[in-house]
């Protein structure tokens, strides 16, 4: 999972008093951040390395020129190649994670500093029995009477061990359209009809679900999850407007990995976490052998994975996201500079109207005109 590099600032509550907390500059500035995993799925596997930037900035500082390797216990080291600044990948036909085997991550920076994880054994994968959805209404400050939408749930298959630990990464894909089809184009001081209406009208967007989901079976009567809640998609956006698909990646991990991701989940669920409660650090599993007290952020995850995908259709609910409105006063078009041409126009009856470009071009809402290969009609 990709994590915006406010990750080094993720914090957990220690006390109930609510006081502003600002991390010290020396503790966080230029600390190493590691993100990556190895699974039982075919590679390549990706490790991302960066350094924290000063508090208050929103930039990412990739760490380039490192020697990065995945090592199997009692096996060889597999060197990774830097494919983009700070992004290191194994060979496509290189190392393949296997259940029951143990792996660790090794890093050497251009300055000769070394970092590593301990060896972590890959747990057996637990299957997904089903993923399903229900219509629910979720209340919030913005929707005190409840926002309608789909709440997704998951059932696992029964695990072999009573104490089994999970976390999930979700990827959503949805089909949507622009608010208007292009019926005319203003250019060269005249309106020209446009007949290829669907040119920029229909898109598909694939993105990671931002929430983190974790669970354990040790407190249950049996080593199986039933009705475990995942995320909620409301009707205050276009995600459910036509067709929606959810891909569920279920990772079976050890207890230490579960505790890390559960701590991250708990922290980011708090609003305005920097000013909520007195925190403590969430440390990962990467360390410097020469300086174990050095602050290192992020986590190297070893996990077995099972996947499932669900498709849902548009619900019979009220959609409440804002929609574009055509402006039929077109006199201002003739004062636009030529650099603003062409201007897309919609049509109602025999009258053309203008609106912002995103009202006609679905790509401006983050999607692509290309239908995904896996998409079902």
N, C-alpha and C positions, 0 to 999 in steps of 0.2 A: 504493500500500500504506500502511495506517495503522501508525505506529510509536509505541509508548509512549515518553514523553519522558524516558526514560533515554538516548535517542539522543545527546544532547550529550555523554554520558560514554563513548561507544563508543571503544575504544582498541585499539591494535595493539602487538605486542611489538617491542622494540628489542634487548633483551639477554636472556640466558638466566637471569640471577639472579632468584630469586623473592623479592620484597620487597613489603610492602604499599605501595600508592600511593593517595594521596588527592588529587584535583585541588584546586587553589587556589580559594578561594571567589570572589575578584575575577574570575578568568578565566571562570567558568562562570555566576555569578549574573546573571540577567536578560539572557542572550544571546538573540538572535533565533534561532528555529528555523523552518525552512521545509520544507514537504512538499507535493509536487504534481507533476503531469505533464500534458503534452499529447501525444496520440497521433493516429493516422489514423482512429480510431473516432469516431463522432459524439459531440458533447458532451452535456451541459455538462461542462467540466473544472473540477476542484476544486483550490484552493490552501489549505493550512492554515497559519496563522501562530500562533506562541505564543512565550513566553519561558521560559527555563529557571528553575527554582526552586532554592532552596538544597539542596545535597547532603544526603541523608538524608530529604528529604520525598518524597511520592509524589503530588503534585498537579500539575495541568496549568494553566498560566496563559495562556489565549487572548489574543492581541493583537488588539484590536478597533479599529474606526474607521479602518482604513488605506485608502488608495487603492491598488488592486492592478490591474495590467493585463497582458495578454498582447500582445506586439507581434510582428508578422510583418515580416521584413526586406524593406524596400522596400514595405511595406504599412501598413495602419492599426493603431492601438492599439485593443484591445478591453477595456473596463473590466469588472471583475468586481463582482458584488454580494455583500454580506455576508449570507449566509442563516442563519447561526448565529454565535455569538460565536467569532471567529477563523477562520471557514470562509467562503471566498470562491469564488463560482462564476461561470462564463461563462453567457451567455444560451443557452437550449436550442437555439435556431436561430442562434446567433452564430458565432463563429470555429470552423473545422473544420481540424484538422491535415492537411497534405498531404505525401506523400513527396517529398523533394528541396527542400522549403522550409525556411527557418530561422526560429527563434522564440527570444524571450527573455522573461524575467519582470521586471517593474518593480514596486517597492513604495515607497510613501511612508507613513511612520507619522504619527500625530496630532501628534507633536512636530516634524515636518518633516524627519526623517532619511530619506534615500533609500538603497535597495538595489537591486541588479539582478544578473542573470546575463548572460553573453555570449550572442550568437546561437549557436544550436546547430542544425545541419542534421539533418533527419529522414531516417534511413537506410531503404532499401527493406526491406520485411518478408520474412522467410524463413518458409515454411510448416512446419506440423507434419505429419510423415508418419504417426506413430502414437503413442499412449500405451498402455502395457500394464502388467501386474502379475505378480509371481511370489510364491509362498509362500516365505518365508525365516524364519530364526531369528536374531535379533540379540542378541548378548551385551552385558551391562552389569553394573555393580556389583550392581544389584538382581536381574538375571537372568543369573547366570554360566553357566547351561546353555542360555541362549537363549530369548528371547521370540518366540513364533510370531506371524506376521502377514503382511500384504501389503507388499512393496516395489514402488514404482511407478517406471517407466522411461519414457524418451521417445526417439523418433527424429525428427530434423528432416529436412526436404527439403534438397536441395543448394543452398547459397548461391551467389550470383553471384561474390562476392569471397572470396579465400582467407582473408583476415583479417576474420572476422565475429564480433561480440560479442553475447552474449545475457545476459539475466537473466529469471527467471520469478517470477510471483506465482501462487499456487495458492489456490483456494477450494474447500472441501469441504462437501458436504451429506450428511447421513446420517439414515436413519429408525431410530427406536428406540422402545422402550416403557418404561413404568414397570415395576417388579418385580411389582406386584399390580394387579388390577382392583378397583374399589370395589364390594364386595358388601353393605356395610351402612354406616349413618351413625349415630353416637351423638349425640343432641341431646335437650334437654328431659328428661334423665335416663332415656332409653330408647333401645334399639337399633331402628332402622327399616331394613328391607331396602331395597336400592338396586338397581334393575333396568337402569339405563342404564350398563352396565359400562364401555363404552369412552369415557366422557365425557372423562377426563383421562389416558387410557392410552397413546395413540400420538402421537408428535411427530416433527418434522423440524427439524434444526438446521443452519444455514448459517453458516460462519465461515471466516476466513482462516487458512491454514496459516502458522504462525509462522516457519518456516525461510525463509532466503533461498537462492536457487539461481542460480549463474552459470556461464558457460562461454565459451570462445573456440575458434575453429577454426584459428588461425594455427599451432598446433603439430601439426596433423593432416595425414595424407596427402591428404585431400580436405576441402572445405569443407562437411562434413556430420557431424552427431552421431548416433551409433548406440549405444543402450543407455545413455544418460546417466541416472544415478540422480536421482530426485526424493526424495520423503519416504517414510517407513515408518510404517505404521499397525499397531499391535500389538493383541493380543486381551486386553489388560489394561484395556479400556474398552468402551463400547457402540457405538463408531463402526462396527464391522463386524458388529454383532449381527444386522442384518436386511438392509439394502441401503445401499450407499455410492456416492457420485458425486464425482468430482474434475473440477473445471474448471481447465484450464491456460491461463494467459495468458503467451504467449511474446513478449518484447520484444526487438527488434533495436535496438541502441544503438551509439554511438560508443565509442572505446576509453576515453576519460576517464570516461564514465558507468559502463562495465564495471568499471574499476579502483575507483571509489567503492563500488559495491555488493559487489564482491568483497572489499574491505577490511572492510566491515561484516559480511559473512558470516563472514569469518575470525575477527573479533573475538568475535562473539556465540556462536560455536561453542566458545569457551573457557569452561570452568566457572569461576565466581567470578572474572570477568575483572578486577575492581578489585584483586584480590590475587594475580594470577598472575605477570605479567612487567612490567618497566618499559615504559610505553607511549609512543606519540606521538599527536598529534591526528589525527583524520580530518576534514579540511576539505572542505566542499562547494563548490558552484560559485556561491554567492551572496556578494556582497561590497558594501561601501559605497564608492562612488567617492570620497567625501570622506575616508575613513579605511580604506584597503585592509587594514590590519593588524587591524581590529576582528574579533573572533571571531563568526562566523555559522555556525550548524549547519544540517544538512539539505541537500536537493538538489532542483533543478528538473530533471526528466527530460523529454527529448524522444525519443520512441520510436515506431516502428511496431509493431503488435501483430497476432498471429494467435492464435486460440483453438481449443481442443478440449475435449471432455467425454467421460469414461468412466464407465460404471456397472459395479459389481461386486457379486456376491451374497455372502452369508455363507459364509465358508470352512469346510471340514470340519476345524476345529482346536479345541483346548481353549481355552475362554474362562475367564480367571482373575481377572476383576474382582470385587470384593466384592458380594454380594447381600443384600437385606433378609431378615429373618426375622420371622415373625409371633409376637407375644406373646399367648398365650391367657389370661393372667391379667388380667381386665378390671375387677377391683374398684376400682382406682384411678381409673377413669373418673368414678365418681360423686362424687369429691372435686374434680373440675376446676371452675374458675369458668365461668360461662356464656360469658364472652368467648372461651374455648377451643373452643366448639362451632362448627361440627360437627367431629367426629372421624371420619376415614375408617377403615373396617374391611375387612379381607379375610376370606376364608372358606376353611376346609379341612374338607371333609366337612360336618358340621352345626355346626361350631364357628367362631365369629367370632374374629378376632385383630386386634390393633392393631400399628402400626409408625409410623415417622416419616412426616410428610406427603409428603416427596420419594419415598417408596416407592410412592405412589399417583398423584402428580401429575407427569407427565413434564416439564411446563414448568419445574419447579424444577431441572432439569438443563440448562437453557439453551435449550431448543427451543421450538417453536411448534406449536399444534394444527393450523395451516393448512398443507396440503400445497402445496409450491411449484408454480408453473404448469408448470415444465419437467420435473417429476418423472414418470418412466415407471413404470407399474405392471407 
